[in-house]
Amino acid sequence: MARRITYTFKNQPREINFSKDKYRDMYHAIAAAEGIDLSNYLKMEQQIEMTSKGSAAVRNFRDQEFAKMGFSDIYFIKE
């Protein structure tokens, strides 16, 4: 089932389609839509997952890194 994601990239509102078949989560989908390579981000995320005891550290890292890339207000659209 296809869904839609709304987000802001460098102060420009955007909206894209999302499918679990193509992307692991909405963050991978928006990075792909903007042509951003996540290879370094994924390596660091994996290291944080291995060393942290909870998911809060990974979530905080993800939120901070995507904010540095220029993303904000990332949400699924309810239909």
N, CA, C and O atoms as a Tripos MOL2 file, in Angstrom:
@<TRIPOS>MOLECULE
protein
  316   315    79     0     0
PROTEIN
NO_CHARGES

@<TRIPOS>ATOM
      1 N           0.8370   -1.1730    0.0000 N.3       1 MET1
      2 CA          0.0000    0.0000    0.0000 C.3       1 MET1
      3 C           0.8880    1.2450    0.0000 C.2       1 MET1
      4 O           1.7860    1.3760    0.8320 O.2       1 MET1
      5 N           0.6390    2.1270   -0.9090 N.am      2 ALA2
      6 CA          1.4290    3.3540   -1.0170 C.3       2 ALA2
      7 C           0.9310    4.3950   -0.0290 C.2       2 ALA2
      8 O          -0.2670    4.5050    0.2310 O.2       2 ALA2
      9 N           1.8610    5.1480    0.5120 N.am      3 ARG3
     10 CA          1.5590    6.2500    1.4170 C.3       3 ARG3
     11 C           2.2270    7.4950    0.8800 C.2       3 ARG3
     12 O           2.9580    7.4480   -0.1100 O.2       3 ARG3
     13 N           1.9690    8.6110    1.5420 N.am      4 ARG4
     14 CA          2.6020    9.8600    1.1540 C.3       4 ARG4
     15 C           3.3560   10.4250    2.3500 C.2       4 ARG4
     16 O           2.9480   10.2620    3.5000 O.2       4 ARG4
     17 N           4.4660   11.0920    2.0490 N.am      5 ILE5
     18 CA          5.2890   11.7320    3.0700 C.3       5 ILE5
     19 C           5.3700   13.2120    2.7410 C.2       5 ILE5
     20 O           5.5580   13.5960    1.5870 O.2       5 ILE5
     21 N           5.2270   14.0260    3.7570 N.am      6 THR6
     22 CA          5.4420   15.4570    3.5870 C.3       6 THR6
     23 C           6.6590   15.8430    4.4360 C.2       6 THR6
     24 O           6.8400   15.3380    5.5440 O.2       6 THR6
     25 N           7.4780   16.7350    3.9060 N.am      7 TYR7
     26 CA          8.6720   17.1780    4.6160 C.3       7 TYR7
     27 C           9.1200   18.5140    4.0660 C.2       7 TYR7
     28 O           8.6450   18.9710    3.0260 O.2       7 TYR7
     29 N          10.0270   19.1230    4.7700 N.am      8 THR8
     30 CA         10.6190   20.3820    4.3250 C.3       8 THR8
     31 C          12.1080   20.1350    4.1100 C.2       8 THR8
     32 O          12.7970   19.6060    4.9810 O.2       8 THR8
     33 N          12.5900   20.5300    2.9290 N.am      9 PHE9
     34 CA         14.0080   20.3860    2.6140 C.3       9 PHE9
     35 C          14.5500   21.7500    2.2370 C.2       9 PHE9
     36 O          14.1580   22.3310    1.2250 O.2       9 PHE9
     37 N          15.4550   22.2540    3.0600 N.am     10 LYS10
     38 CA         16.0530   23.5760    2.8760 C.3      10 LYS10
     39 C          14.9750   24.6410    2.6880 C.2      10 LYS10
     40 O          15.0060   25.4330    1.7460 O.2      10 LYS10
     41 N          14.0180   24.6290    3.6220 N.am     11 ASN11
     42 CA         12.9120   25.5870    3.6800 C.3      11 ASN11
     43 C          11.9440   25.5160    2.5040 C.2      11 ASN11
     44 O          11.1840   26.4570    2.2740 O.2      11 ASN11
     45 N          11.9620   24.4150    1.7560 N.am     12 GLN12
     46 CA         11.0210   24.2010    0.6640 C.3      12 GLN12
     47 C          10.1220   23.0210    1.0040 C.2      12 GLN12
     48 O          10.6270   21.9090    1.1610 O.2      12 GLN12
     49 N           8.8040   23.2160    1.1250 N.am     13 PRO13
     50 CA          7.9130   22.0850    1.4270 C.3      13 PRO13
     51 C           7.8710   21.1050    0.2500 C.2      13 PRO13
     52 O           7.8340   21.5140   -0.9100 O.2      13 PRO13
     53 N           7.8780   19.8300    0.5610 N.am     14 ARG14
     54 CA          7.8660   18.7780   -0.4640 C.3      14 ARG14
     55 C           6.9000   17.6760   -0.0550 C.2      14 ARG14
     56 O           6.5360   17.5540    1.1140 O.2      14 ARG14
     57 N           6.4940   16.8840   -1.0210 N.am     15 GLU15
     58 CA          5.6150   15.7430   -0.7620 C.3      15 GLU15
     59 C           5.9650   14.6450   -1.7680 C.2      15 GLU15
     60 O           6.0880   14.9020   -2.9650 O.2      15 GLU15
     61 N           6.1250   13.4130   -1.2610 N.am     16 ILE16
     62 CA          6.4810   12.2890   -2.1270 C.3      16 ILE16
     63 C           5.6520   11.0610   -1.7670 C.2      16 ILE16
     64 O           5.0460   10.9930   -0.6980 O.2      16 ILE16
     65 N           5.6380   10.0920   -2.6850 N.am     17 ASN17
     66 CA          5.0170    8.7970   -2.4060 C.3      17 ASN17
     67 C           6.0090    7.9160   -1.6650 C.2      17 ASN17
     68 O           7.2200    8.0390   -1.8470 O.2      17 ASN17
     69 N           5.4890    7.0330   -0.8320 N.am     18 PHE18
     70 CA          6.3180    6.1110   -0.0700 C.3      18 PHE18
     71 C           5.7370    4.7180   -0.1760 C.2      18 PHE18
     72 O           4.5270    4.5210   -0.0580 O.2      18 PHE18
     73 N           6.6230    3.7420   -0.4020 N.am     19 SER19
     74 CA          6.2210    2.3460   -0.4430 C.3      19 SER19
     75 C           7.2470    1.5220    0.3260 C.2      19 SER19
     76 O           8.4520    1.6770    0.1260 O.2      19 SER19
     77 N           6.7680    0.6490    1.2030 N.am     20 LYS20
     78 CA          7.6670   -0.2210    1.9850 C.3      20 LYS20
     79 C           8.4540   -1.1580    1.0790 C.2      20 LYS20
     80 O           9.5140   -1.6480    1.4680 O.2      20 LYS20
     81 N           7.9470   -1.4120   -0.1260 N.am     21 ASP21
     82 CA          8.6400   -2.2880   -1.0720 C.3      21 ASP21
     83 C           9.9790   -1.6930   -1.5140 C.2      21 ASP21
     84 O          10.9380   -2.4240   -1.7600 O.2      21 ASP21
     85 N          10.0380   -0.3680   -1.6100 N.am     22 LYS22
     86 CA         11.2340    0.2920   -2.1280 C.3      22 LYS22
     87 C          12.1810    0.7860   -1.0390 C.2      22 LYS22
     88 O          13.4000    0.7290   -1.1990 O.2      22 LYS22
     89 N          11.6220    1.2710    0.0690 N.am     23 TYR23
     90 CA         12.4380    1.9210    1.0900 C.3      23 TYR23
     91 C          12.2210    1.3100    2.4540 C.2      23 TYR23
     92 O          11.1260    0.8440    2.7690 O.2      23 TYR23
     93 N          13.2650    1.3100    3.2650 N.am     24 ARG24
     94 CA         13.2170    0.7540    4.6200 C.3      24 ARG24
     95 C          12.3430    1.5970    5.5420 C.2      24 ARG24
     96 O          11.5640    1.0650    6.3330 O.2      24 ARG24
     97 N          12.4800    2.9190    5.4310 N.am     25 ASP25
     98 CA         11.6520    3.8280    6.2240 C.3      25 ASP25
     99 C          11.5380    5.1610    5.4920 C.2      25 ASP25
    100 O          12.1100    5.3480    4.4190 O.2      25 ASP25
    101 N          10.7920    6.0780    6.0900 N.am     26 MET26
    102 CA         10.5480    7.3410    5.3960 C.3      26 MET26
    103 C          11.8080    8.1910    5.2550 C.2      26 MET26
    104 O          11.8980    9.0170    4.3470 O.2      26 MET26
    105 N          12.7660    7.9980    6.1330 N.am     27 TYR27
    106 CA         14.0070    8.7750    6.0460 C.3      27 TYR27
    107 C          14.8340    8.3650    4.8220 C.2      27 TYR27
    108 O          15.4400    9.2140    4.1690 O.2      27 TYR27
    109 N          14.8580    7.0750    4.5170 N.am     28 HIS28
    110 CA         15.5540    6.6250    3.3200 C.3      28 HIS28
    111 C          14.8450    7.1190    2.0590 C.2      28 HIS28
    112 O          15.4910    7.4350    1.0600 O.2      28 HIS28
    113 N          13.5340    7.1810    2.1120 N.am     29 ALA29
    114 CA         12.7570    7.6400    0.9560 C.3      29 ALA29
    115 C          13.0170    9.1120    0.6600 C.2      29 ALA29
    116 O          13.1950    9.4870   -0.4990 O.2      29 ALA29
    117 N          13.0410    9.9490    1.6930 N.am     30 ILE30
    118 CA         13.2560   11.3750    1.4300 C.3      30 ILE30
    119 C          14.6930   11.6550    1.0020 C.2      30 ILE30
    120 O          14.9360   12.5490    0.1910 O.2      30 ILE30
    121 N          15.6370   10.9030    1.5390 N.am     31 ALA31
    122 CA         17.0290   11.0750    1.1040 C.3      31 ALA31
    123 C          17.1760   10.6770   -0.3590 C.2      31 ALA31
    124 O          17.8700   11.3530   -1.1180 O.2      31 ALA31
    125 N          16.5310    9.5870   -0.7590 N.am     32 ALA32
    126 CA         16.5850    9.1540   -2.1540 C.3      32 ALA32
    127 C          15.9140   10.1810   -3.0650 C.2      32 ALA32
    128 O          16.3960   10.4370   -4.1690 O.2      32 ALA32
    129 N          14.8160   10.7640   -2.6160 N.am     33 ALA33
    130 CA         14.1050   11.7640   -3.4170 C.3      33 ALA33
    131 C          14.9630   13.0000   -3.6560 C.2      33 ALA33
    132 O          14.8480   13.6510   -4.6940 O.2      33 ALA33
    133 N          15.8240   13.3210   -2.6950 N.am     34 GLU34
    134 CA         16.6920   14.4960   -2.8290 C.3      34 GLU34
    135 C          18.0820   14.1460   -3.3550 C.2      34 GLU34
    136 O          18.9130   15.0380   -3.5240 O.2      34 GLU34
    137 N          18.3510   12.8690   -3.6180 N.am     35 GLY35
    138 CA         19.6300   12.4560   -4.1780 C.3      35 GLY35
    139 C          20.7800   12.4850   -3.1870 C.2      35 GLY35
    140 O          21.9230   12.7300   -3.5730 O.2      35 GLY35
    141 N          20.4980   12.2410   -1.9290 N.am     36 ILE36
    142 CA         21.5260   12.2770   -0.8890 C.3      36 ILE36
    143 C          22.0410   10.8670   -0.6230 C.2      36 ILE36
    144 O          21.2580    9.9360   -0.4330 O.2      36 ILE36
    145 N          23.3570   10.7200   -0.6110 N.am     37 ASP37
    146 CA         24.0010    9.4380   -0.3290 C.3      37 ASP37
    147 C          24.0590    9.2360    1.1860 C.2      37 ASP37
    148 O          24.6120   10.0630    1.9110 O.2      37 ASP37
    149 N          23.4860    8.1330    1.6520 N.am     38 LEU38
    150 CA         23.4300    7.8600    3.0840 C.3      38 LEU38
    151 C          24.4560    6.8420    3.5600 C.2      38 LEU38
    152 O          24.3330    6.3570    4.6850 O.2      38 LEU38
    153 N          25.4510    6.4980    2.7720 N.am     39 SER39
    154 CA         26.3820    5.4380    3.1430 C.3      39 SER39
    155 C          27.1280    5.7490    4.4460 C.2      39 SER39
    156 O          27.2270    4.8750    5.3080 O.2      39 SER39
    157 N          27.6480    6.9550    4.6120 N.am     40 ASN40
    158 CA         28.3450    7.3110    5.8660 C.3      40 ASN40
    159 C          27.3780    7.3590    7.0330 C.2      40 ASN40
    160 O          27.7000    6.9150    8.1350 O.2      40 ASN40
    161 N          26.1950    7.8970    6.7900 N.am     41 TYR41
    162 CA         25.1760    7.9510    7.8400 C.3      41 TYR41
    163 C          24.8090    6.5460    8.3110 C.2      41 TYR41
    164 O          24.6920    6.3140    9.5140 O.2      41 TYR41
    165 N          24.6270    5.6040    7.3820 N.am     42 LEU42
    166 CA         24.2380    4.2420    7.7370 C.3      42 LEU42
    167 C          25.3260    3.5310    8.5410 C.2      42 LEU42
    168 O          25.0190    2.7590    9.4500 O.2      42 LEU42
    169 N          26.5890    3.7840    8.2140 N.am     43 LYS43
    170 CA         27.6950    3.1900    8.9770 C.3      43 LYS43
    171 C          27.6800    3.6860   10.4250 C.2      43 LYS43
    172 O          27.8280    2.9000   11.3610 O.2      43 LYS43
    173 N          27.5030    4.9790   10.5930 N.am     44 MET44
    174 CA         27.4820    5.5430   11.9320 C.3      44 MET44
    175 C          26.2430    5.0840   12.6960 C.2      44 MET44
    176 O          26.3220    4.8070   13.8930 O.2      44 MET44
    177 N          25.1230    5.0020   12.0300 N.am     45 GLU45
    178 CA         23.8960    4.5270   12.6690 C.3      45 GLU45
    179 C          24.0680    3.0900   13.1710 C.2      45 GLU45
    180 O          23.6130    2.7470   14.2630 O.2      45 GLU45
    181 N          24.7170    2.2730   12.3810 N.am     46 GLN46
    182 CA         24.9620    0.8850   12.7700 C.3      46 GLN46
    183 C          25.8670    0.8260   14.0060 C.2      46 GLN46
    184 O          25.6270    0.0220   14.9070 O.2      46 GLN46
    185 N          26.8870    1.6580   14.0560 N.am     47 GLN47
    186 CA         27.7750    1.6950   15.2200 C.3      47 GLN47
    187 C          27.0190    2.1350   16.4790 C.2      47 GLN47
    188 O          27.2430    1.5970   17.5630 O.2      47 GLN47
    189 N          26.1410    3.0960   16.3280 N.am     48 ILE48
    190 CA         25.3590    3.5630   17.4750 C.3      48 ILE48
    191 C          24.4070    2.4720   17.9420 C.2      48 ILE48
    192 O          24.2270    2.2900   19.1460 O.2      48 ILE48
    193 N          23.7930    1.7400   17.0110 N.am     49 GLU49
    194 CA         22.9020    0.6330   17.3690 C.3      49 GLU49
    195 C          23.6450   -0.4360   18.1650 C.2      49 GLU49
    196 O          23.1010   -0.9970   19.1170 O.2      49 GLU49
    197 N          24.8820   -0.7170   17.7780 N.am     50 MET50
    198 CA         25.6550   -1.7600   18.4510 C.3      50 MET50
    199 C          26.1130   -1.3310   19.8500 C.2      50 MET50
    200 O          26.2260   -2.1700   20.7440 O.2      50 MET50
    201 N          26.3730   -0.0500   20.0460 N.am     51 THR51
    202 CA         26.9180    0.3980   21.3250 C.3      51 THR51
    203 C          25.8840    0.9430   22.2940 C.2      51 THR51
    204 O          26.1620    1.0300   23.4900 O.2      51 THR51
    205 N          24.7130    1.3100   21.8250 N.am     52 SER52
    206 CA         23.7140    1.8830   22.7340 C.3      52 SER52
    207 C          22.7650    0.8070   23.2460 C.2      52 SER52
    208 O          22.5660   -0.2260   22.6080 O.2      52 SER52
    209 N          22.1910    1.0700   24.4000 N.am     53 LYS53
    210 CA         21.2930    0.1020   25.0210 C.3      53 LYS53
    211 C          19.8510    0.2900   24.5950 C.2      53 LYS53
    212 O          19.0560   -0.6420   24.7150 O.2      53 LYS53
    213 N          19.4940    1.4440   24.1110 N.am     54 GLY54
    214 CA         18.1050    1.7070   23.7240 C.3      54 GLY54
    215 C          18.0130    2.3430   22.3520 C.2      54 GLY54
    216 O          19.0220    2.7030   21.7440 O.2      54 GLY54
    217 N          16.7960    2.4730   21.8810 N.am     55 SER55
    218 CA         16.5950    3.0550   20.5590 C.3      55 SER55
    219 C          16.6150    4.5790   20.5930 C.2      55 SER55
    220 O          16.6540    5.2110   19.5370 O.2      55 SER55
    221 N          16.5900    5.1790   21.7670 N.am     56 ALA56
    222 CA         16.5780    6.6400   21.8690 C.3      56 ALA56
    223 C          17.8510    7.2570   21.2910 C.2      56 ALA56
    224 O          17.7860    8.3140   20.6630 O.2      56 ALA56
    225 N          18.9860    6.6320   21.4880 N.am     57 ALA57
    226 CA         20.2460    7.1680   20.9590 C.3      57 ALA57
    227 C          20.2360    7.1700   19.4340 C.2      57 ALA57
    228 O          20.6900    8.1280   18.8090 O.2      57 ALA57
    229 N          19.7260    6.1110   18.8430 N.am     58 VAL58
    230 CA         19.6490    6.0270   17.3720 C.3      58 VAL58
    231 C          18.6780    7.0690   16.8510 C.2      58 VAL58
    232 O          18.9590    7.7430   15.8600 O.2      58 VAL58
    233 N          17.5460    7.2050   17.5060 N.am     59 ARG59
    234 CA         16.5340    8.1770   17.0850 C.3      59 ARG59
    235 C          17.0790    9.6010   17.1810 C.2      59 ARG59
    236 O          16.8710   10.4040   16.2710 O.2      59 ARG59
    237 N          17.7710    9.9180   18.2680 N.am     60 ASN60
    238 CA         18.3580   11.2520   18.4200 C.3      60 ASN60
    239 C          19.4130   11.5190   17.3550 C.2      60 ASN60
    240 O          19.4520   12.6090   16.7840 O.2      60 ASN60
    241 N          20.2710   10.5320   17.0790 N.am     61 PHE61
    242 CA         21.2830   10.6760   16.0410 C.3      61 PHE61
    243 C          20.6230   10.9360   14.6910 C.2      61 PHE61
    244 O          21.0300   11.8380   13.9590 O.2      61 PHE61
    245 N          19.6000   10.1390   14.3630 N.am     62 ARG62
    246 CA         18.9020   10.2840   13.0820 C.3      62 ARG62
    247 C          18.3010   11.6750   12.9550 C.2      62 ARG62
    248 O          18.4690   12.3300   11.9270 O.2      62 ARG62
    249 N          17.6040   12.1290   13.9840 N.am     63 ASP63
    250 CA         16.9630   13.4440   13.9330 C.3      63 ASP63
    251 C          17.9930   14.5590   13.7480 C.2      63 ASP63
    252 O          17.7720   15.4860   12.9680 O.2      63 ASP63
    253 N          19.1130   14.4720   14.4620 N.am     64 GLN64
    254 CA         20.1480   15.5040   14.3590 C.3      64 GLN64
    255 C          20.8150   15.4970   12.9860 C.2      64 GLN64
    256 O          21.0540   16.5550   12.4050 O.2      64 GLN64
    257 N          21.1150   14.3090   12.4710 N.am     65 GLU65
    258 CA         21.7920   14.2220   11.1690 C.3      65 GLU65
    259 C          20.8960   14.7000   10.0280 C.2      65 GLU65
    260 O          21.3620   15.3950    9.1260 O.2      65 GLU65
    261 N          19.6240   14.3350   10.0620 N.am     66 PHE66
    262 CA         18.7270   14.7920    9.0030 C.3      66 PHE66
    263 C          18.4740   16.2920    9.0960 C.2      66 PHE66
    264 O          18.2620   16.9420    8.0720 O.2      66 PHE66
    265 N          18.4910   16.8510   10.2960 N.am     67 ALA67
    266 CA         18.3770   18.3010   10.4460 C.3      67 ALA67
    267 C          19.6110   18.9880    9.8540 C.2      67 ALA67
    268 O          19.4880   20.0390    9.2240 O.2      67 ALA67
    269 N          20.8110   18.4000   10.0540 N.am     68 LYS68
    270 CA         22.0320   18.9590    9.4650 C.3      68 LYS68
    271 C          21.9920   18.9120    7.9430 C.2      68 LYS68
    272 O          22.5250   19.7990    7.2760 O.2      68 LYS68
    273 N          21.3520   17.8690    7.3880 N.am     69 MET69
    274 CA         21.2260   17.7450    5.9270 C.3      69 MET69
    275 C          20.2240   18.7310    5.3460 C.2      69 MET69
    276 O          20.1960   18.9460    4.1350 O.2      69 MET69
    277 N          19.3990   19.3330    6.2050 N.am     70 GLY70
    278 CA         18.4360   20.3240    5.7260 C.3      70 GLY70
    279 C          16.9890   19.8750    5.7730 C.2      70 GLY70
    280 O          16.1140   20.5670    5.2500 O.2      70 GLY70
    281 N          16.7160   18.7300    6.3880 N.am     71 PHE71
    282 CA         15.3480   18.2180    6.4670 C.3      71 PHE71
    283 C          14.6800   18.6560    7.7660 C.2      71 PHE71
    284 O          15.3320   18.7880    8.8020 O.2      71 PHE71
    285 N          13.3840   18.8750    7.6940 N.am     72 SER72
    286 CA         12.5940   19.1420    8.8930 C.3      72 SER72
    287 C          11.1350   18.7780    8.6180 C.2      72 SER72
    288 O          10.7500   18.5390    7.4730 O.2      72 SER72
    289 N          10.3450   18.7410    9.6600 N.am     73 ASP73
    290 CA          8.8980   18.4780    9.5700 C.3      73 ASP73
    291 C           8.5700   17.2560    8.7070 C.2      73 ASP73
    292 O           7.8200   17.3610    7.7370 O.2      73 ASP73
    293 N           9.1250   16.1200    9.0570 N.am     74 ILE74
    294 CA          8.9500   14.8800    8.2890 C.3      74 ILE74
    295 C           7.7900   14.0860    8.8820 C.2      74 ILE74
    296 O           7.8350   13.6720   10.0410 O.2      74 ILE74
    297 N           6.7540   13.8790    8.0750 N.am     75 TYR75
    298 CA          5.5580   13.1840    8.5520 C.3      75 TYR75
    299 C           4.9210   12.3440    7.4510 C.2      75 TYR75
    300 O           5.0250   12.6620    6.2670 O.2      75 TYR75
    301 N           4.2560   11.2570    7.8690 N.am     76 PHE76
    302 CA          3.3740   10.5370    6.9640 C.3      76 PHE76
    303 C           2.0650   11.3230    6.8800 C.2      76 PHE76
    304 O           1.6150   11.9000    7.8700 O.2      76 PHE76
    305 N           1.4690   11.3400    5.7070 N.am     77 ILE77
    306 CA          0.1800   11.9920    5.5300 C.3      77 ILE77
    307 C          -0.9090   10.9560    5.7410 C.2      77 ILE77
    308 O          -0.8940    9.8950    5.1170 O.2      77 ILE77
    309 N          -1.8480   11.2610    6.6170 N.am     78 LYS78
    310 CA         -2.9840   10.3640    6.8490 C.3      78 LYS78
    311 C          -4.0130   10.5950    5.7450 C.2      78 LYS78
    312 O          -4.3770   11.7290    5.4330 O.2      78 LYS78
    313 N          -4.4600    9.5050    5.1740 N.am     79 GLU79
    314 CA         -5.4740    9.6190    4.1020 C.3      79 GLU79
    315 C          -6.7430    8.9370    4.5050 C.2      79 GLU79
    316 O          -7.7070    8.9250    3.7400 O.2      79 GLU79
@<TRIPOS>BOND
     1     1     2 1
     2     2     3 1
     3     3     4 2
     4     3     5 am
     5     5     6 1
     6     6     7 1
     7     7     8 2
     8     7     9 am
     9     9    10 1
    10    10    11 1
    11    11    12 2
    12    11    13 am
    13    13    14 1
    14    14    15 1
    15    15    16 2
    16    15    17 am
    17    17    18 1
    18    18    19 1
    19    19    20 2
    20    19    21 am
    21    21    22 1
    22    22    23 1
    23    23    24 2
    24    23    25 am
    25    25    26 1
    26    26    27 1
    27    27    28 2
    28    27    29 am
    29    29    30 1
    30    30    31 1
    31    31    32 2
    32    31    33 am
    33    33    34 1
    34    34    35 1
    35    35    36 2
    36    35    37 am
    37    37    38 1
    38    38    39 1
    39    39    40 2
    40    39    41 am
    41    41    42 1
    42    42    43 1
    43    43    44 2
    44    43    45 am
    45    45    46 1
    46    46    47 1
    47    47    48 2
    48    47    49 am
    49    49    50 1
    50    50    51 1
    51    51    52 2
    52    51    53 am
    53    53    54 1
    54    54    55 1
    55    55    56 2
    56    55    57 am
    57    57    58 1
    58    58    59 1
    59    59    60 2
    60    59    61 am
    61    61    62 1
    62    62    63 1
    63    63    64 2
    64    63    65 am
    65    65    66 1
    66    66    67 1
    67    67    68 2
    68    67    69 am
    69    69    70 1
    70    70    71 1
    71    71    72 2
    72    71    73 am
    73    73    74 1
    74    74    75 1
    75    75    76 2
    76    75    77 am
    77    77    78 1
    78    78    79 1
    79    79    80 2
    80    79    81 am
    81    81    82 1
    82    82    83 1
    83    83    84 2
    84    83    85 am
    85    85    86 1
    86    86    87 1
    87    87    88 2
    88    87    89 am
    89    89    90 1
    90    90    91 1
    91    91    92 2
    92    91    93 am
    93    93    94 1
    94    94    95 1
    95    95    96 2
    96    95    97 am
    97    97    98 1
    98    98    99 1
    99    99   100 2
   100    99   101 am
   101   101   102 1
   102   102   103 1
   103   103   104 2
   104   103   105 am
   105   105   106 1
   106   106   107 1
   107   107   108 2
   108   107   109 am
   109   109   110 1
   110   110   111 1
   111   111   112 2
   112   111   113 am
   113   113   114 1
   114   114   115 1
   115   115   116 2
   116   115   117 am
   117   117   118 1
   118   118   119 1
   119   119   120 2
   120   119   121 am
   121   121   122 1
   122   122   123 1
   123   123   124 2
   124   123   125 am
   125   125   126 1
   126   126   127 1
   127   127   128 2
   128   127   129 am
   129   129   130 1
   130   130   131 1
   131   131   132 2
   132   131   133 am
   133   133   134 1
   134   134   135 1
   135   135   136 2
   136   135   137 am
   137   137   138 1
   138   138   139 1
   139   139   140 2
   140   139   141 am
   141   141   142 1
   142   142   143 1
   143   143   144 2
   144   143   145 am
   145   145   146 1
   146   146   147 1
   147   147   148 2
   148   147   149 am
   149   149   150 1
   150   150   151 1
   151   151   152 2
   152   151   153 am
   153   153   154 1
   154   154   155 1
   155   155   156 2
   156   155   157 am
   157   157   158 1
   158   158   159 1
   159   159   160 2
   160   159   161 am
   161   161   162 1
   162   162   163 1
   163   163   164 2
   164   163   165 am
   165   165   166 1
   166   166   167 1
   167   167   168 2
   168   167   169 am
   169   169   170 1
   170   170   171 1
   171   171   172 2
   172   171   173 am
   173   173   174 1
   174   174   175 1
   175   175   176 2
   176   175   177 am
   177   177   178 1
   178   178   179 1
   179   179   180 2
   180   179   181 am
   181   181   182 1
   182   182   183 1
   183   183   184 2
   184   183   185 am
   185   185   186 1
   186   186   187 1
   187   187   188 2
   188   187   189 am
   189   189   190 1
   190   190   191 1
   191   191   192 2
   192   191   193 am
   193   193   194 1
   194   194   195 1
   195   195   196 2
   196   195   197 am
   197   197   198 1
   198   198   199 1
   199   199   200 2
   200   199   201 am
   201   201   202 1
   202   202   203 1
   203   203   204 2
   204   203   205 am
   205   205   206 1
   206   206   207 1
   207   207   208 2
   208   207   209 am
   209   209   210 1
   210   210   211 1
   211   211   212 2
   212   211   213 am
   213   213   214 1
   214   214   215 1
   215   215   216 2
   216   215   217 am
   217   217   218 1
   218   218   219 1
   219   219   220 2
   220   219   221 am
   221   221   222 1
   222   222   223 1
   223   223   224 2
   224   223   225 am
   225   225   226 1
   226   226   227 1
   227   227   228 2
   228   227   229 am
   229   229   230 1
   230   230   231 1
   231   231   232 2
   232   231   233 am
   233   233   234 1
   234   234   235 1
   235   235   236 2
   236   235   237 am
   237   237   238 1
   238   238   239 1
   239   239   240 2
   240   239   241 am
   241   241   242 1
   242   242   243 1
   243   243   244 2
   244   243   245 am
   245   245   246 1
   246   246   247 1
   247   247   248 2
   248   247   249 am
   249   249   250 1
   250   250   251 1
   251   251   252 2
   252   251   253 am
   253   253   254 1
   254   254   255 1
   255   255   256 2
   256   255   257 am
   257   257   258 1
   258   258   259 1
   259   259   260 2
   260   259   261 am
   261   261   262 1
   262   262   263 1
   263   263   264 2
   264   263   265 am
   265   265   266 1
   266   266   267 1
   267   267   268 2
   268   267   269 am
   269   269   270 1
   270   270   271 1
   271   271   272 2
   272   271   273 am
   273   273   274 1
   274   274   275 1
   275   275   276 2
   276   275   277 am
   277   277   278 1
   278   278   279 1
   279   279   280 2
   280   279   281 am
   281   281   282 1
   282   282   283 1
   283   283   284 2
   284   283   285 am
   285   285   286 1
   286   286   287 1
   287   287   288 2
   288   287   289 am
   289   289   290 1
   290   290   291 1
   291   291   292 2
   292   291   293 am
   293   293   294 1
   294   294   295 1
   295   295   296 2
   296   295   297 am
   297   297   298 1
   298   298   299 1
   299   299   300 2
   300   299   301 am
   301   301   302 1
   302   302   303 1
   303   303   304 2
   304   303   305 am
   305   305   306 1
   306   306   307 1
   307   307   308 2
   308   307   309 am
   309   309   310 1
   310   310   311 1
   311   311   312 2
   312   311   313 am
   313   313   314 1
   314   314   315 1
   315   315   316 2
@<TRIPOS>SUBSTRUCTURE
     1 MET1         2 RESIDUE 1 A MET
     2 ALA2         6 RESIDUE 1 A ALA
     3 ARG3        10 RESIDUE 1 A ARG
     4 ARG4        14 RESIDUE 1 A ARG
     5 ILE5        18 RESIDUE 1 A ILE
     6 THR6        22 RESIDUE 1 A THR
     7 TYR7        26 RESIDUE 1 A TYR
     8 THR8        30 RESIDUE 1 A THR
     9 PHE9        34 RESIDUE 1 A PHE
    10 LYS10       38 RESIDUE 1 A LYS
    11 ASN11       42 RESIDUE 1 A ASN
    12 GLN12       46 RESIDUE 1 A GLN
    13 PRO13       50 RESIDUE 1 A PRO
    14 ARG14       54 RESIDUE 1 A ARG
    15 GLU15       58 RESIDUE 1 A GLU
    16 ILE16       62 RESIDUE 1 A ILE
    17 ASN17       66 RESIDUE 1 A ASN
    18 PHE18       70 RESIDUE 1 A PHE
    19 SER19       74 RESIDUE 1 A SER
    20 LYS20       78 RESIDUE 1 A LYS
    21 ASP21       82 RESIDUE 1 A ASP
    22 LYS22       86 RESIDUE 1 A LYS
    23 TYR23       90 RESIDUE 1 A TYR
    24 ARG24       94 RESIDUE 1 A ARG
    25 ASP25       98 RESIDUE 1 A ASP
    26 MET26      102 RESIDUE 1 A MET
    27 TYR27      106 RESIDUE 1 A TYR
    28 HIS28      110 RESIDUE 1 A HIS
    29 ALA29      114 RESIDUE 1 A ALA
    30 ILE30      118 RESIDUE 1 A ILE
    31 ALA31      122 RESIDUE 1 A ALA
    32 ALA32      126 RESIDUE 1 A ALA
    33 ALA33      130 RESIDUE 1 A ALA
    34 GLU34      134 RESIDUE 1 A GLU
    35 GLY35      138 RESIDUE 1 A GLY
    36 ILE36      142 RESIDUE 1 A ILE
    37 ASP37      146 RESIDUE 1 A ASP
    38 LEU38      150 RESIDUE 1 A LEU
    39 SER39      154 RESIDUE 1 A SER
    40 ASN40      158 RESIDUE 1 A ASN
    41 TYR41      162 RESIDUE 1 A TYR
    42 LEU42      166 RESIDUE 1 A LEU
    43 LYS43      170 RESIDUE 1 A LYS
    44 MET44      174 RESIDUE 1 A MET
    45 GLU45      178 RESIDUE 1 A GLU
    46 GLN46      182 RESIDUE 1 A GLN
    47 GLN47      186 RESIDUE 1 A GLN
    48 ILE48      190 RESIDUE 1 A ILE
    49 GLU49      194 RESIDUE 1 A GLU
    50 MET50      198 RESIDUE 1 A MET
    51 THR51      202 RESIDUE 1 A THR
    52 SER52      206 RESIDUE 1 A SER
    53 LYS53      210 RESIDUE 1 A LYS
    54 GLY54      214 RESIDUE 1 A GLY
    55 SER55      218 RESIDUE 1 A SER
    56 ALA56      222 RESIDUE 1 A ALA
    57 ALA57      226 RESIDUE 1 A ALA
    58 VAL58      230 RESIDUE 1 A VAL
    59 ARG59      234 RESIDUE 1 A ARG
    60 ASN60      238 RESIDUE 1 A ASN
    61 PHE61      242 RESIDUE 1 A PHE
    62 ARG62      246 RESIDUE 1 A ARG
    63 ASP63      250 RESIDUE 1 A ASP
    64 GLN64      254 RESIDUE 1 A GLN
    65 GLU65      258 RESIDUE 1 A GLU
    66 PHE66      262 RESIDUE 1 A PHE
    67 ALA67      266 RESIDUE 1 A ALA
    68 LYS68      270 RESIDUE 1 A LYS
    69 MET69      274 RESIDUE 1 A MET
    70 GLY70      278 RESIDUE 1 A GLY
    71 PHE71      282 RESIDUE 1 A PHE
    72 SER72      286 RESIDUE 1 A SER
    73 ASP73      290 RESIDUE 1 A ASP
    74 ILE74      294 RESIDUE 1 A ILE
    75 TYR75      298 RESIDUE 1 A TYR
    76 PHE76      302 RESIDUE 1 A PHE
    77 ILE77      306 RESIDUE 1 A ILE
    78 LYS78      310 RESIDUE 1 A LYS
    79 GLU79      314 RESIDUE 1 A GLU
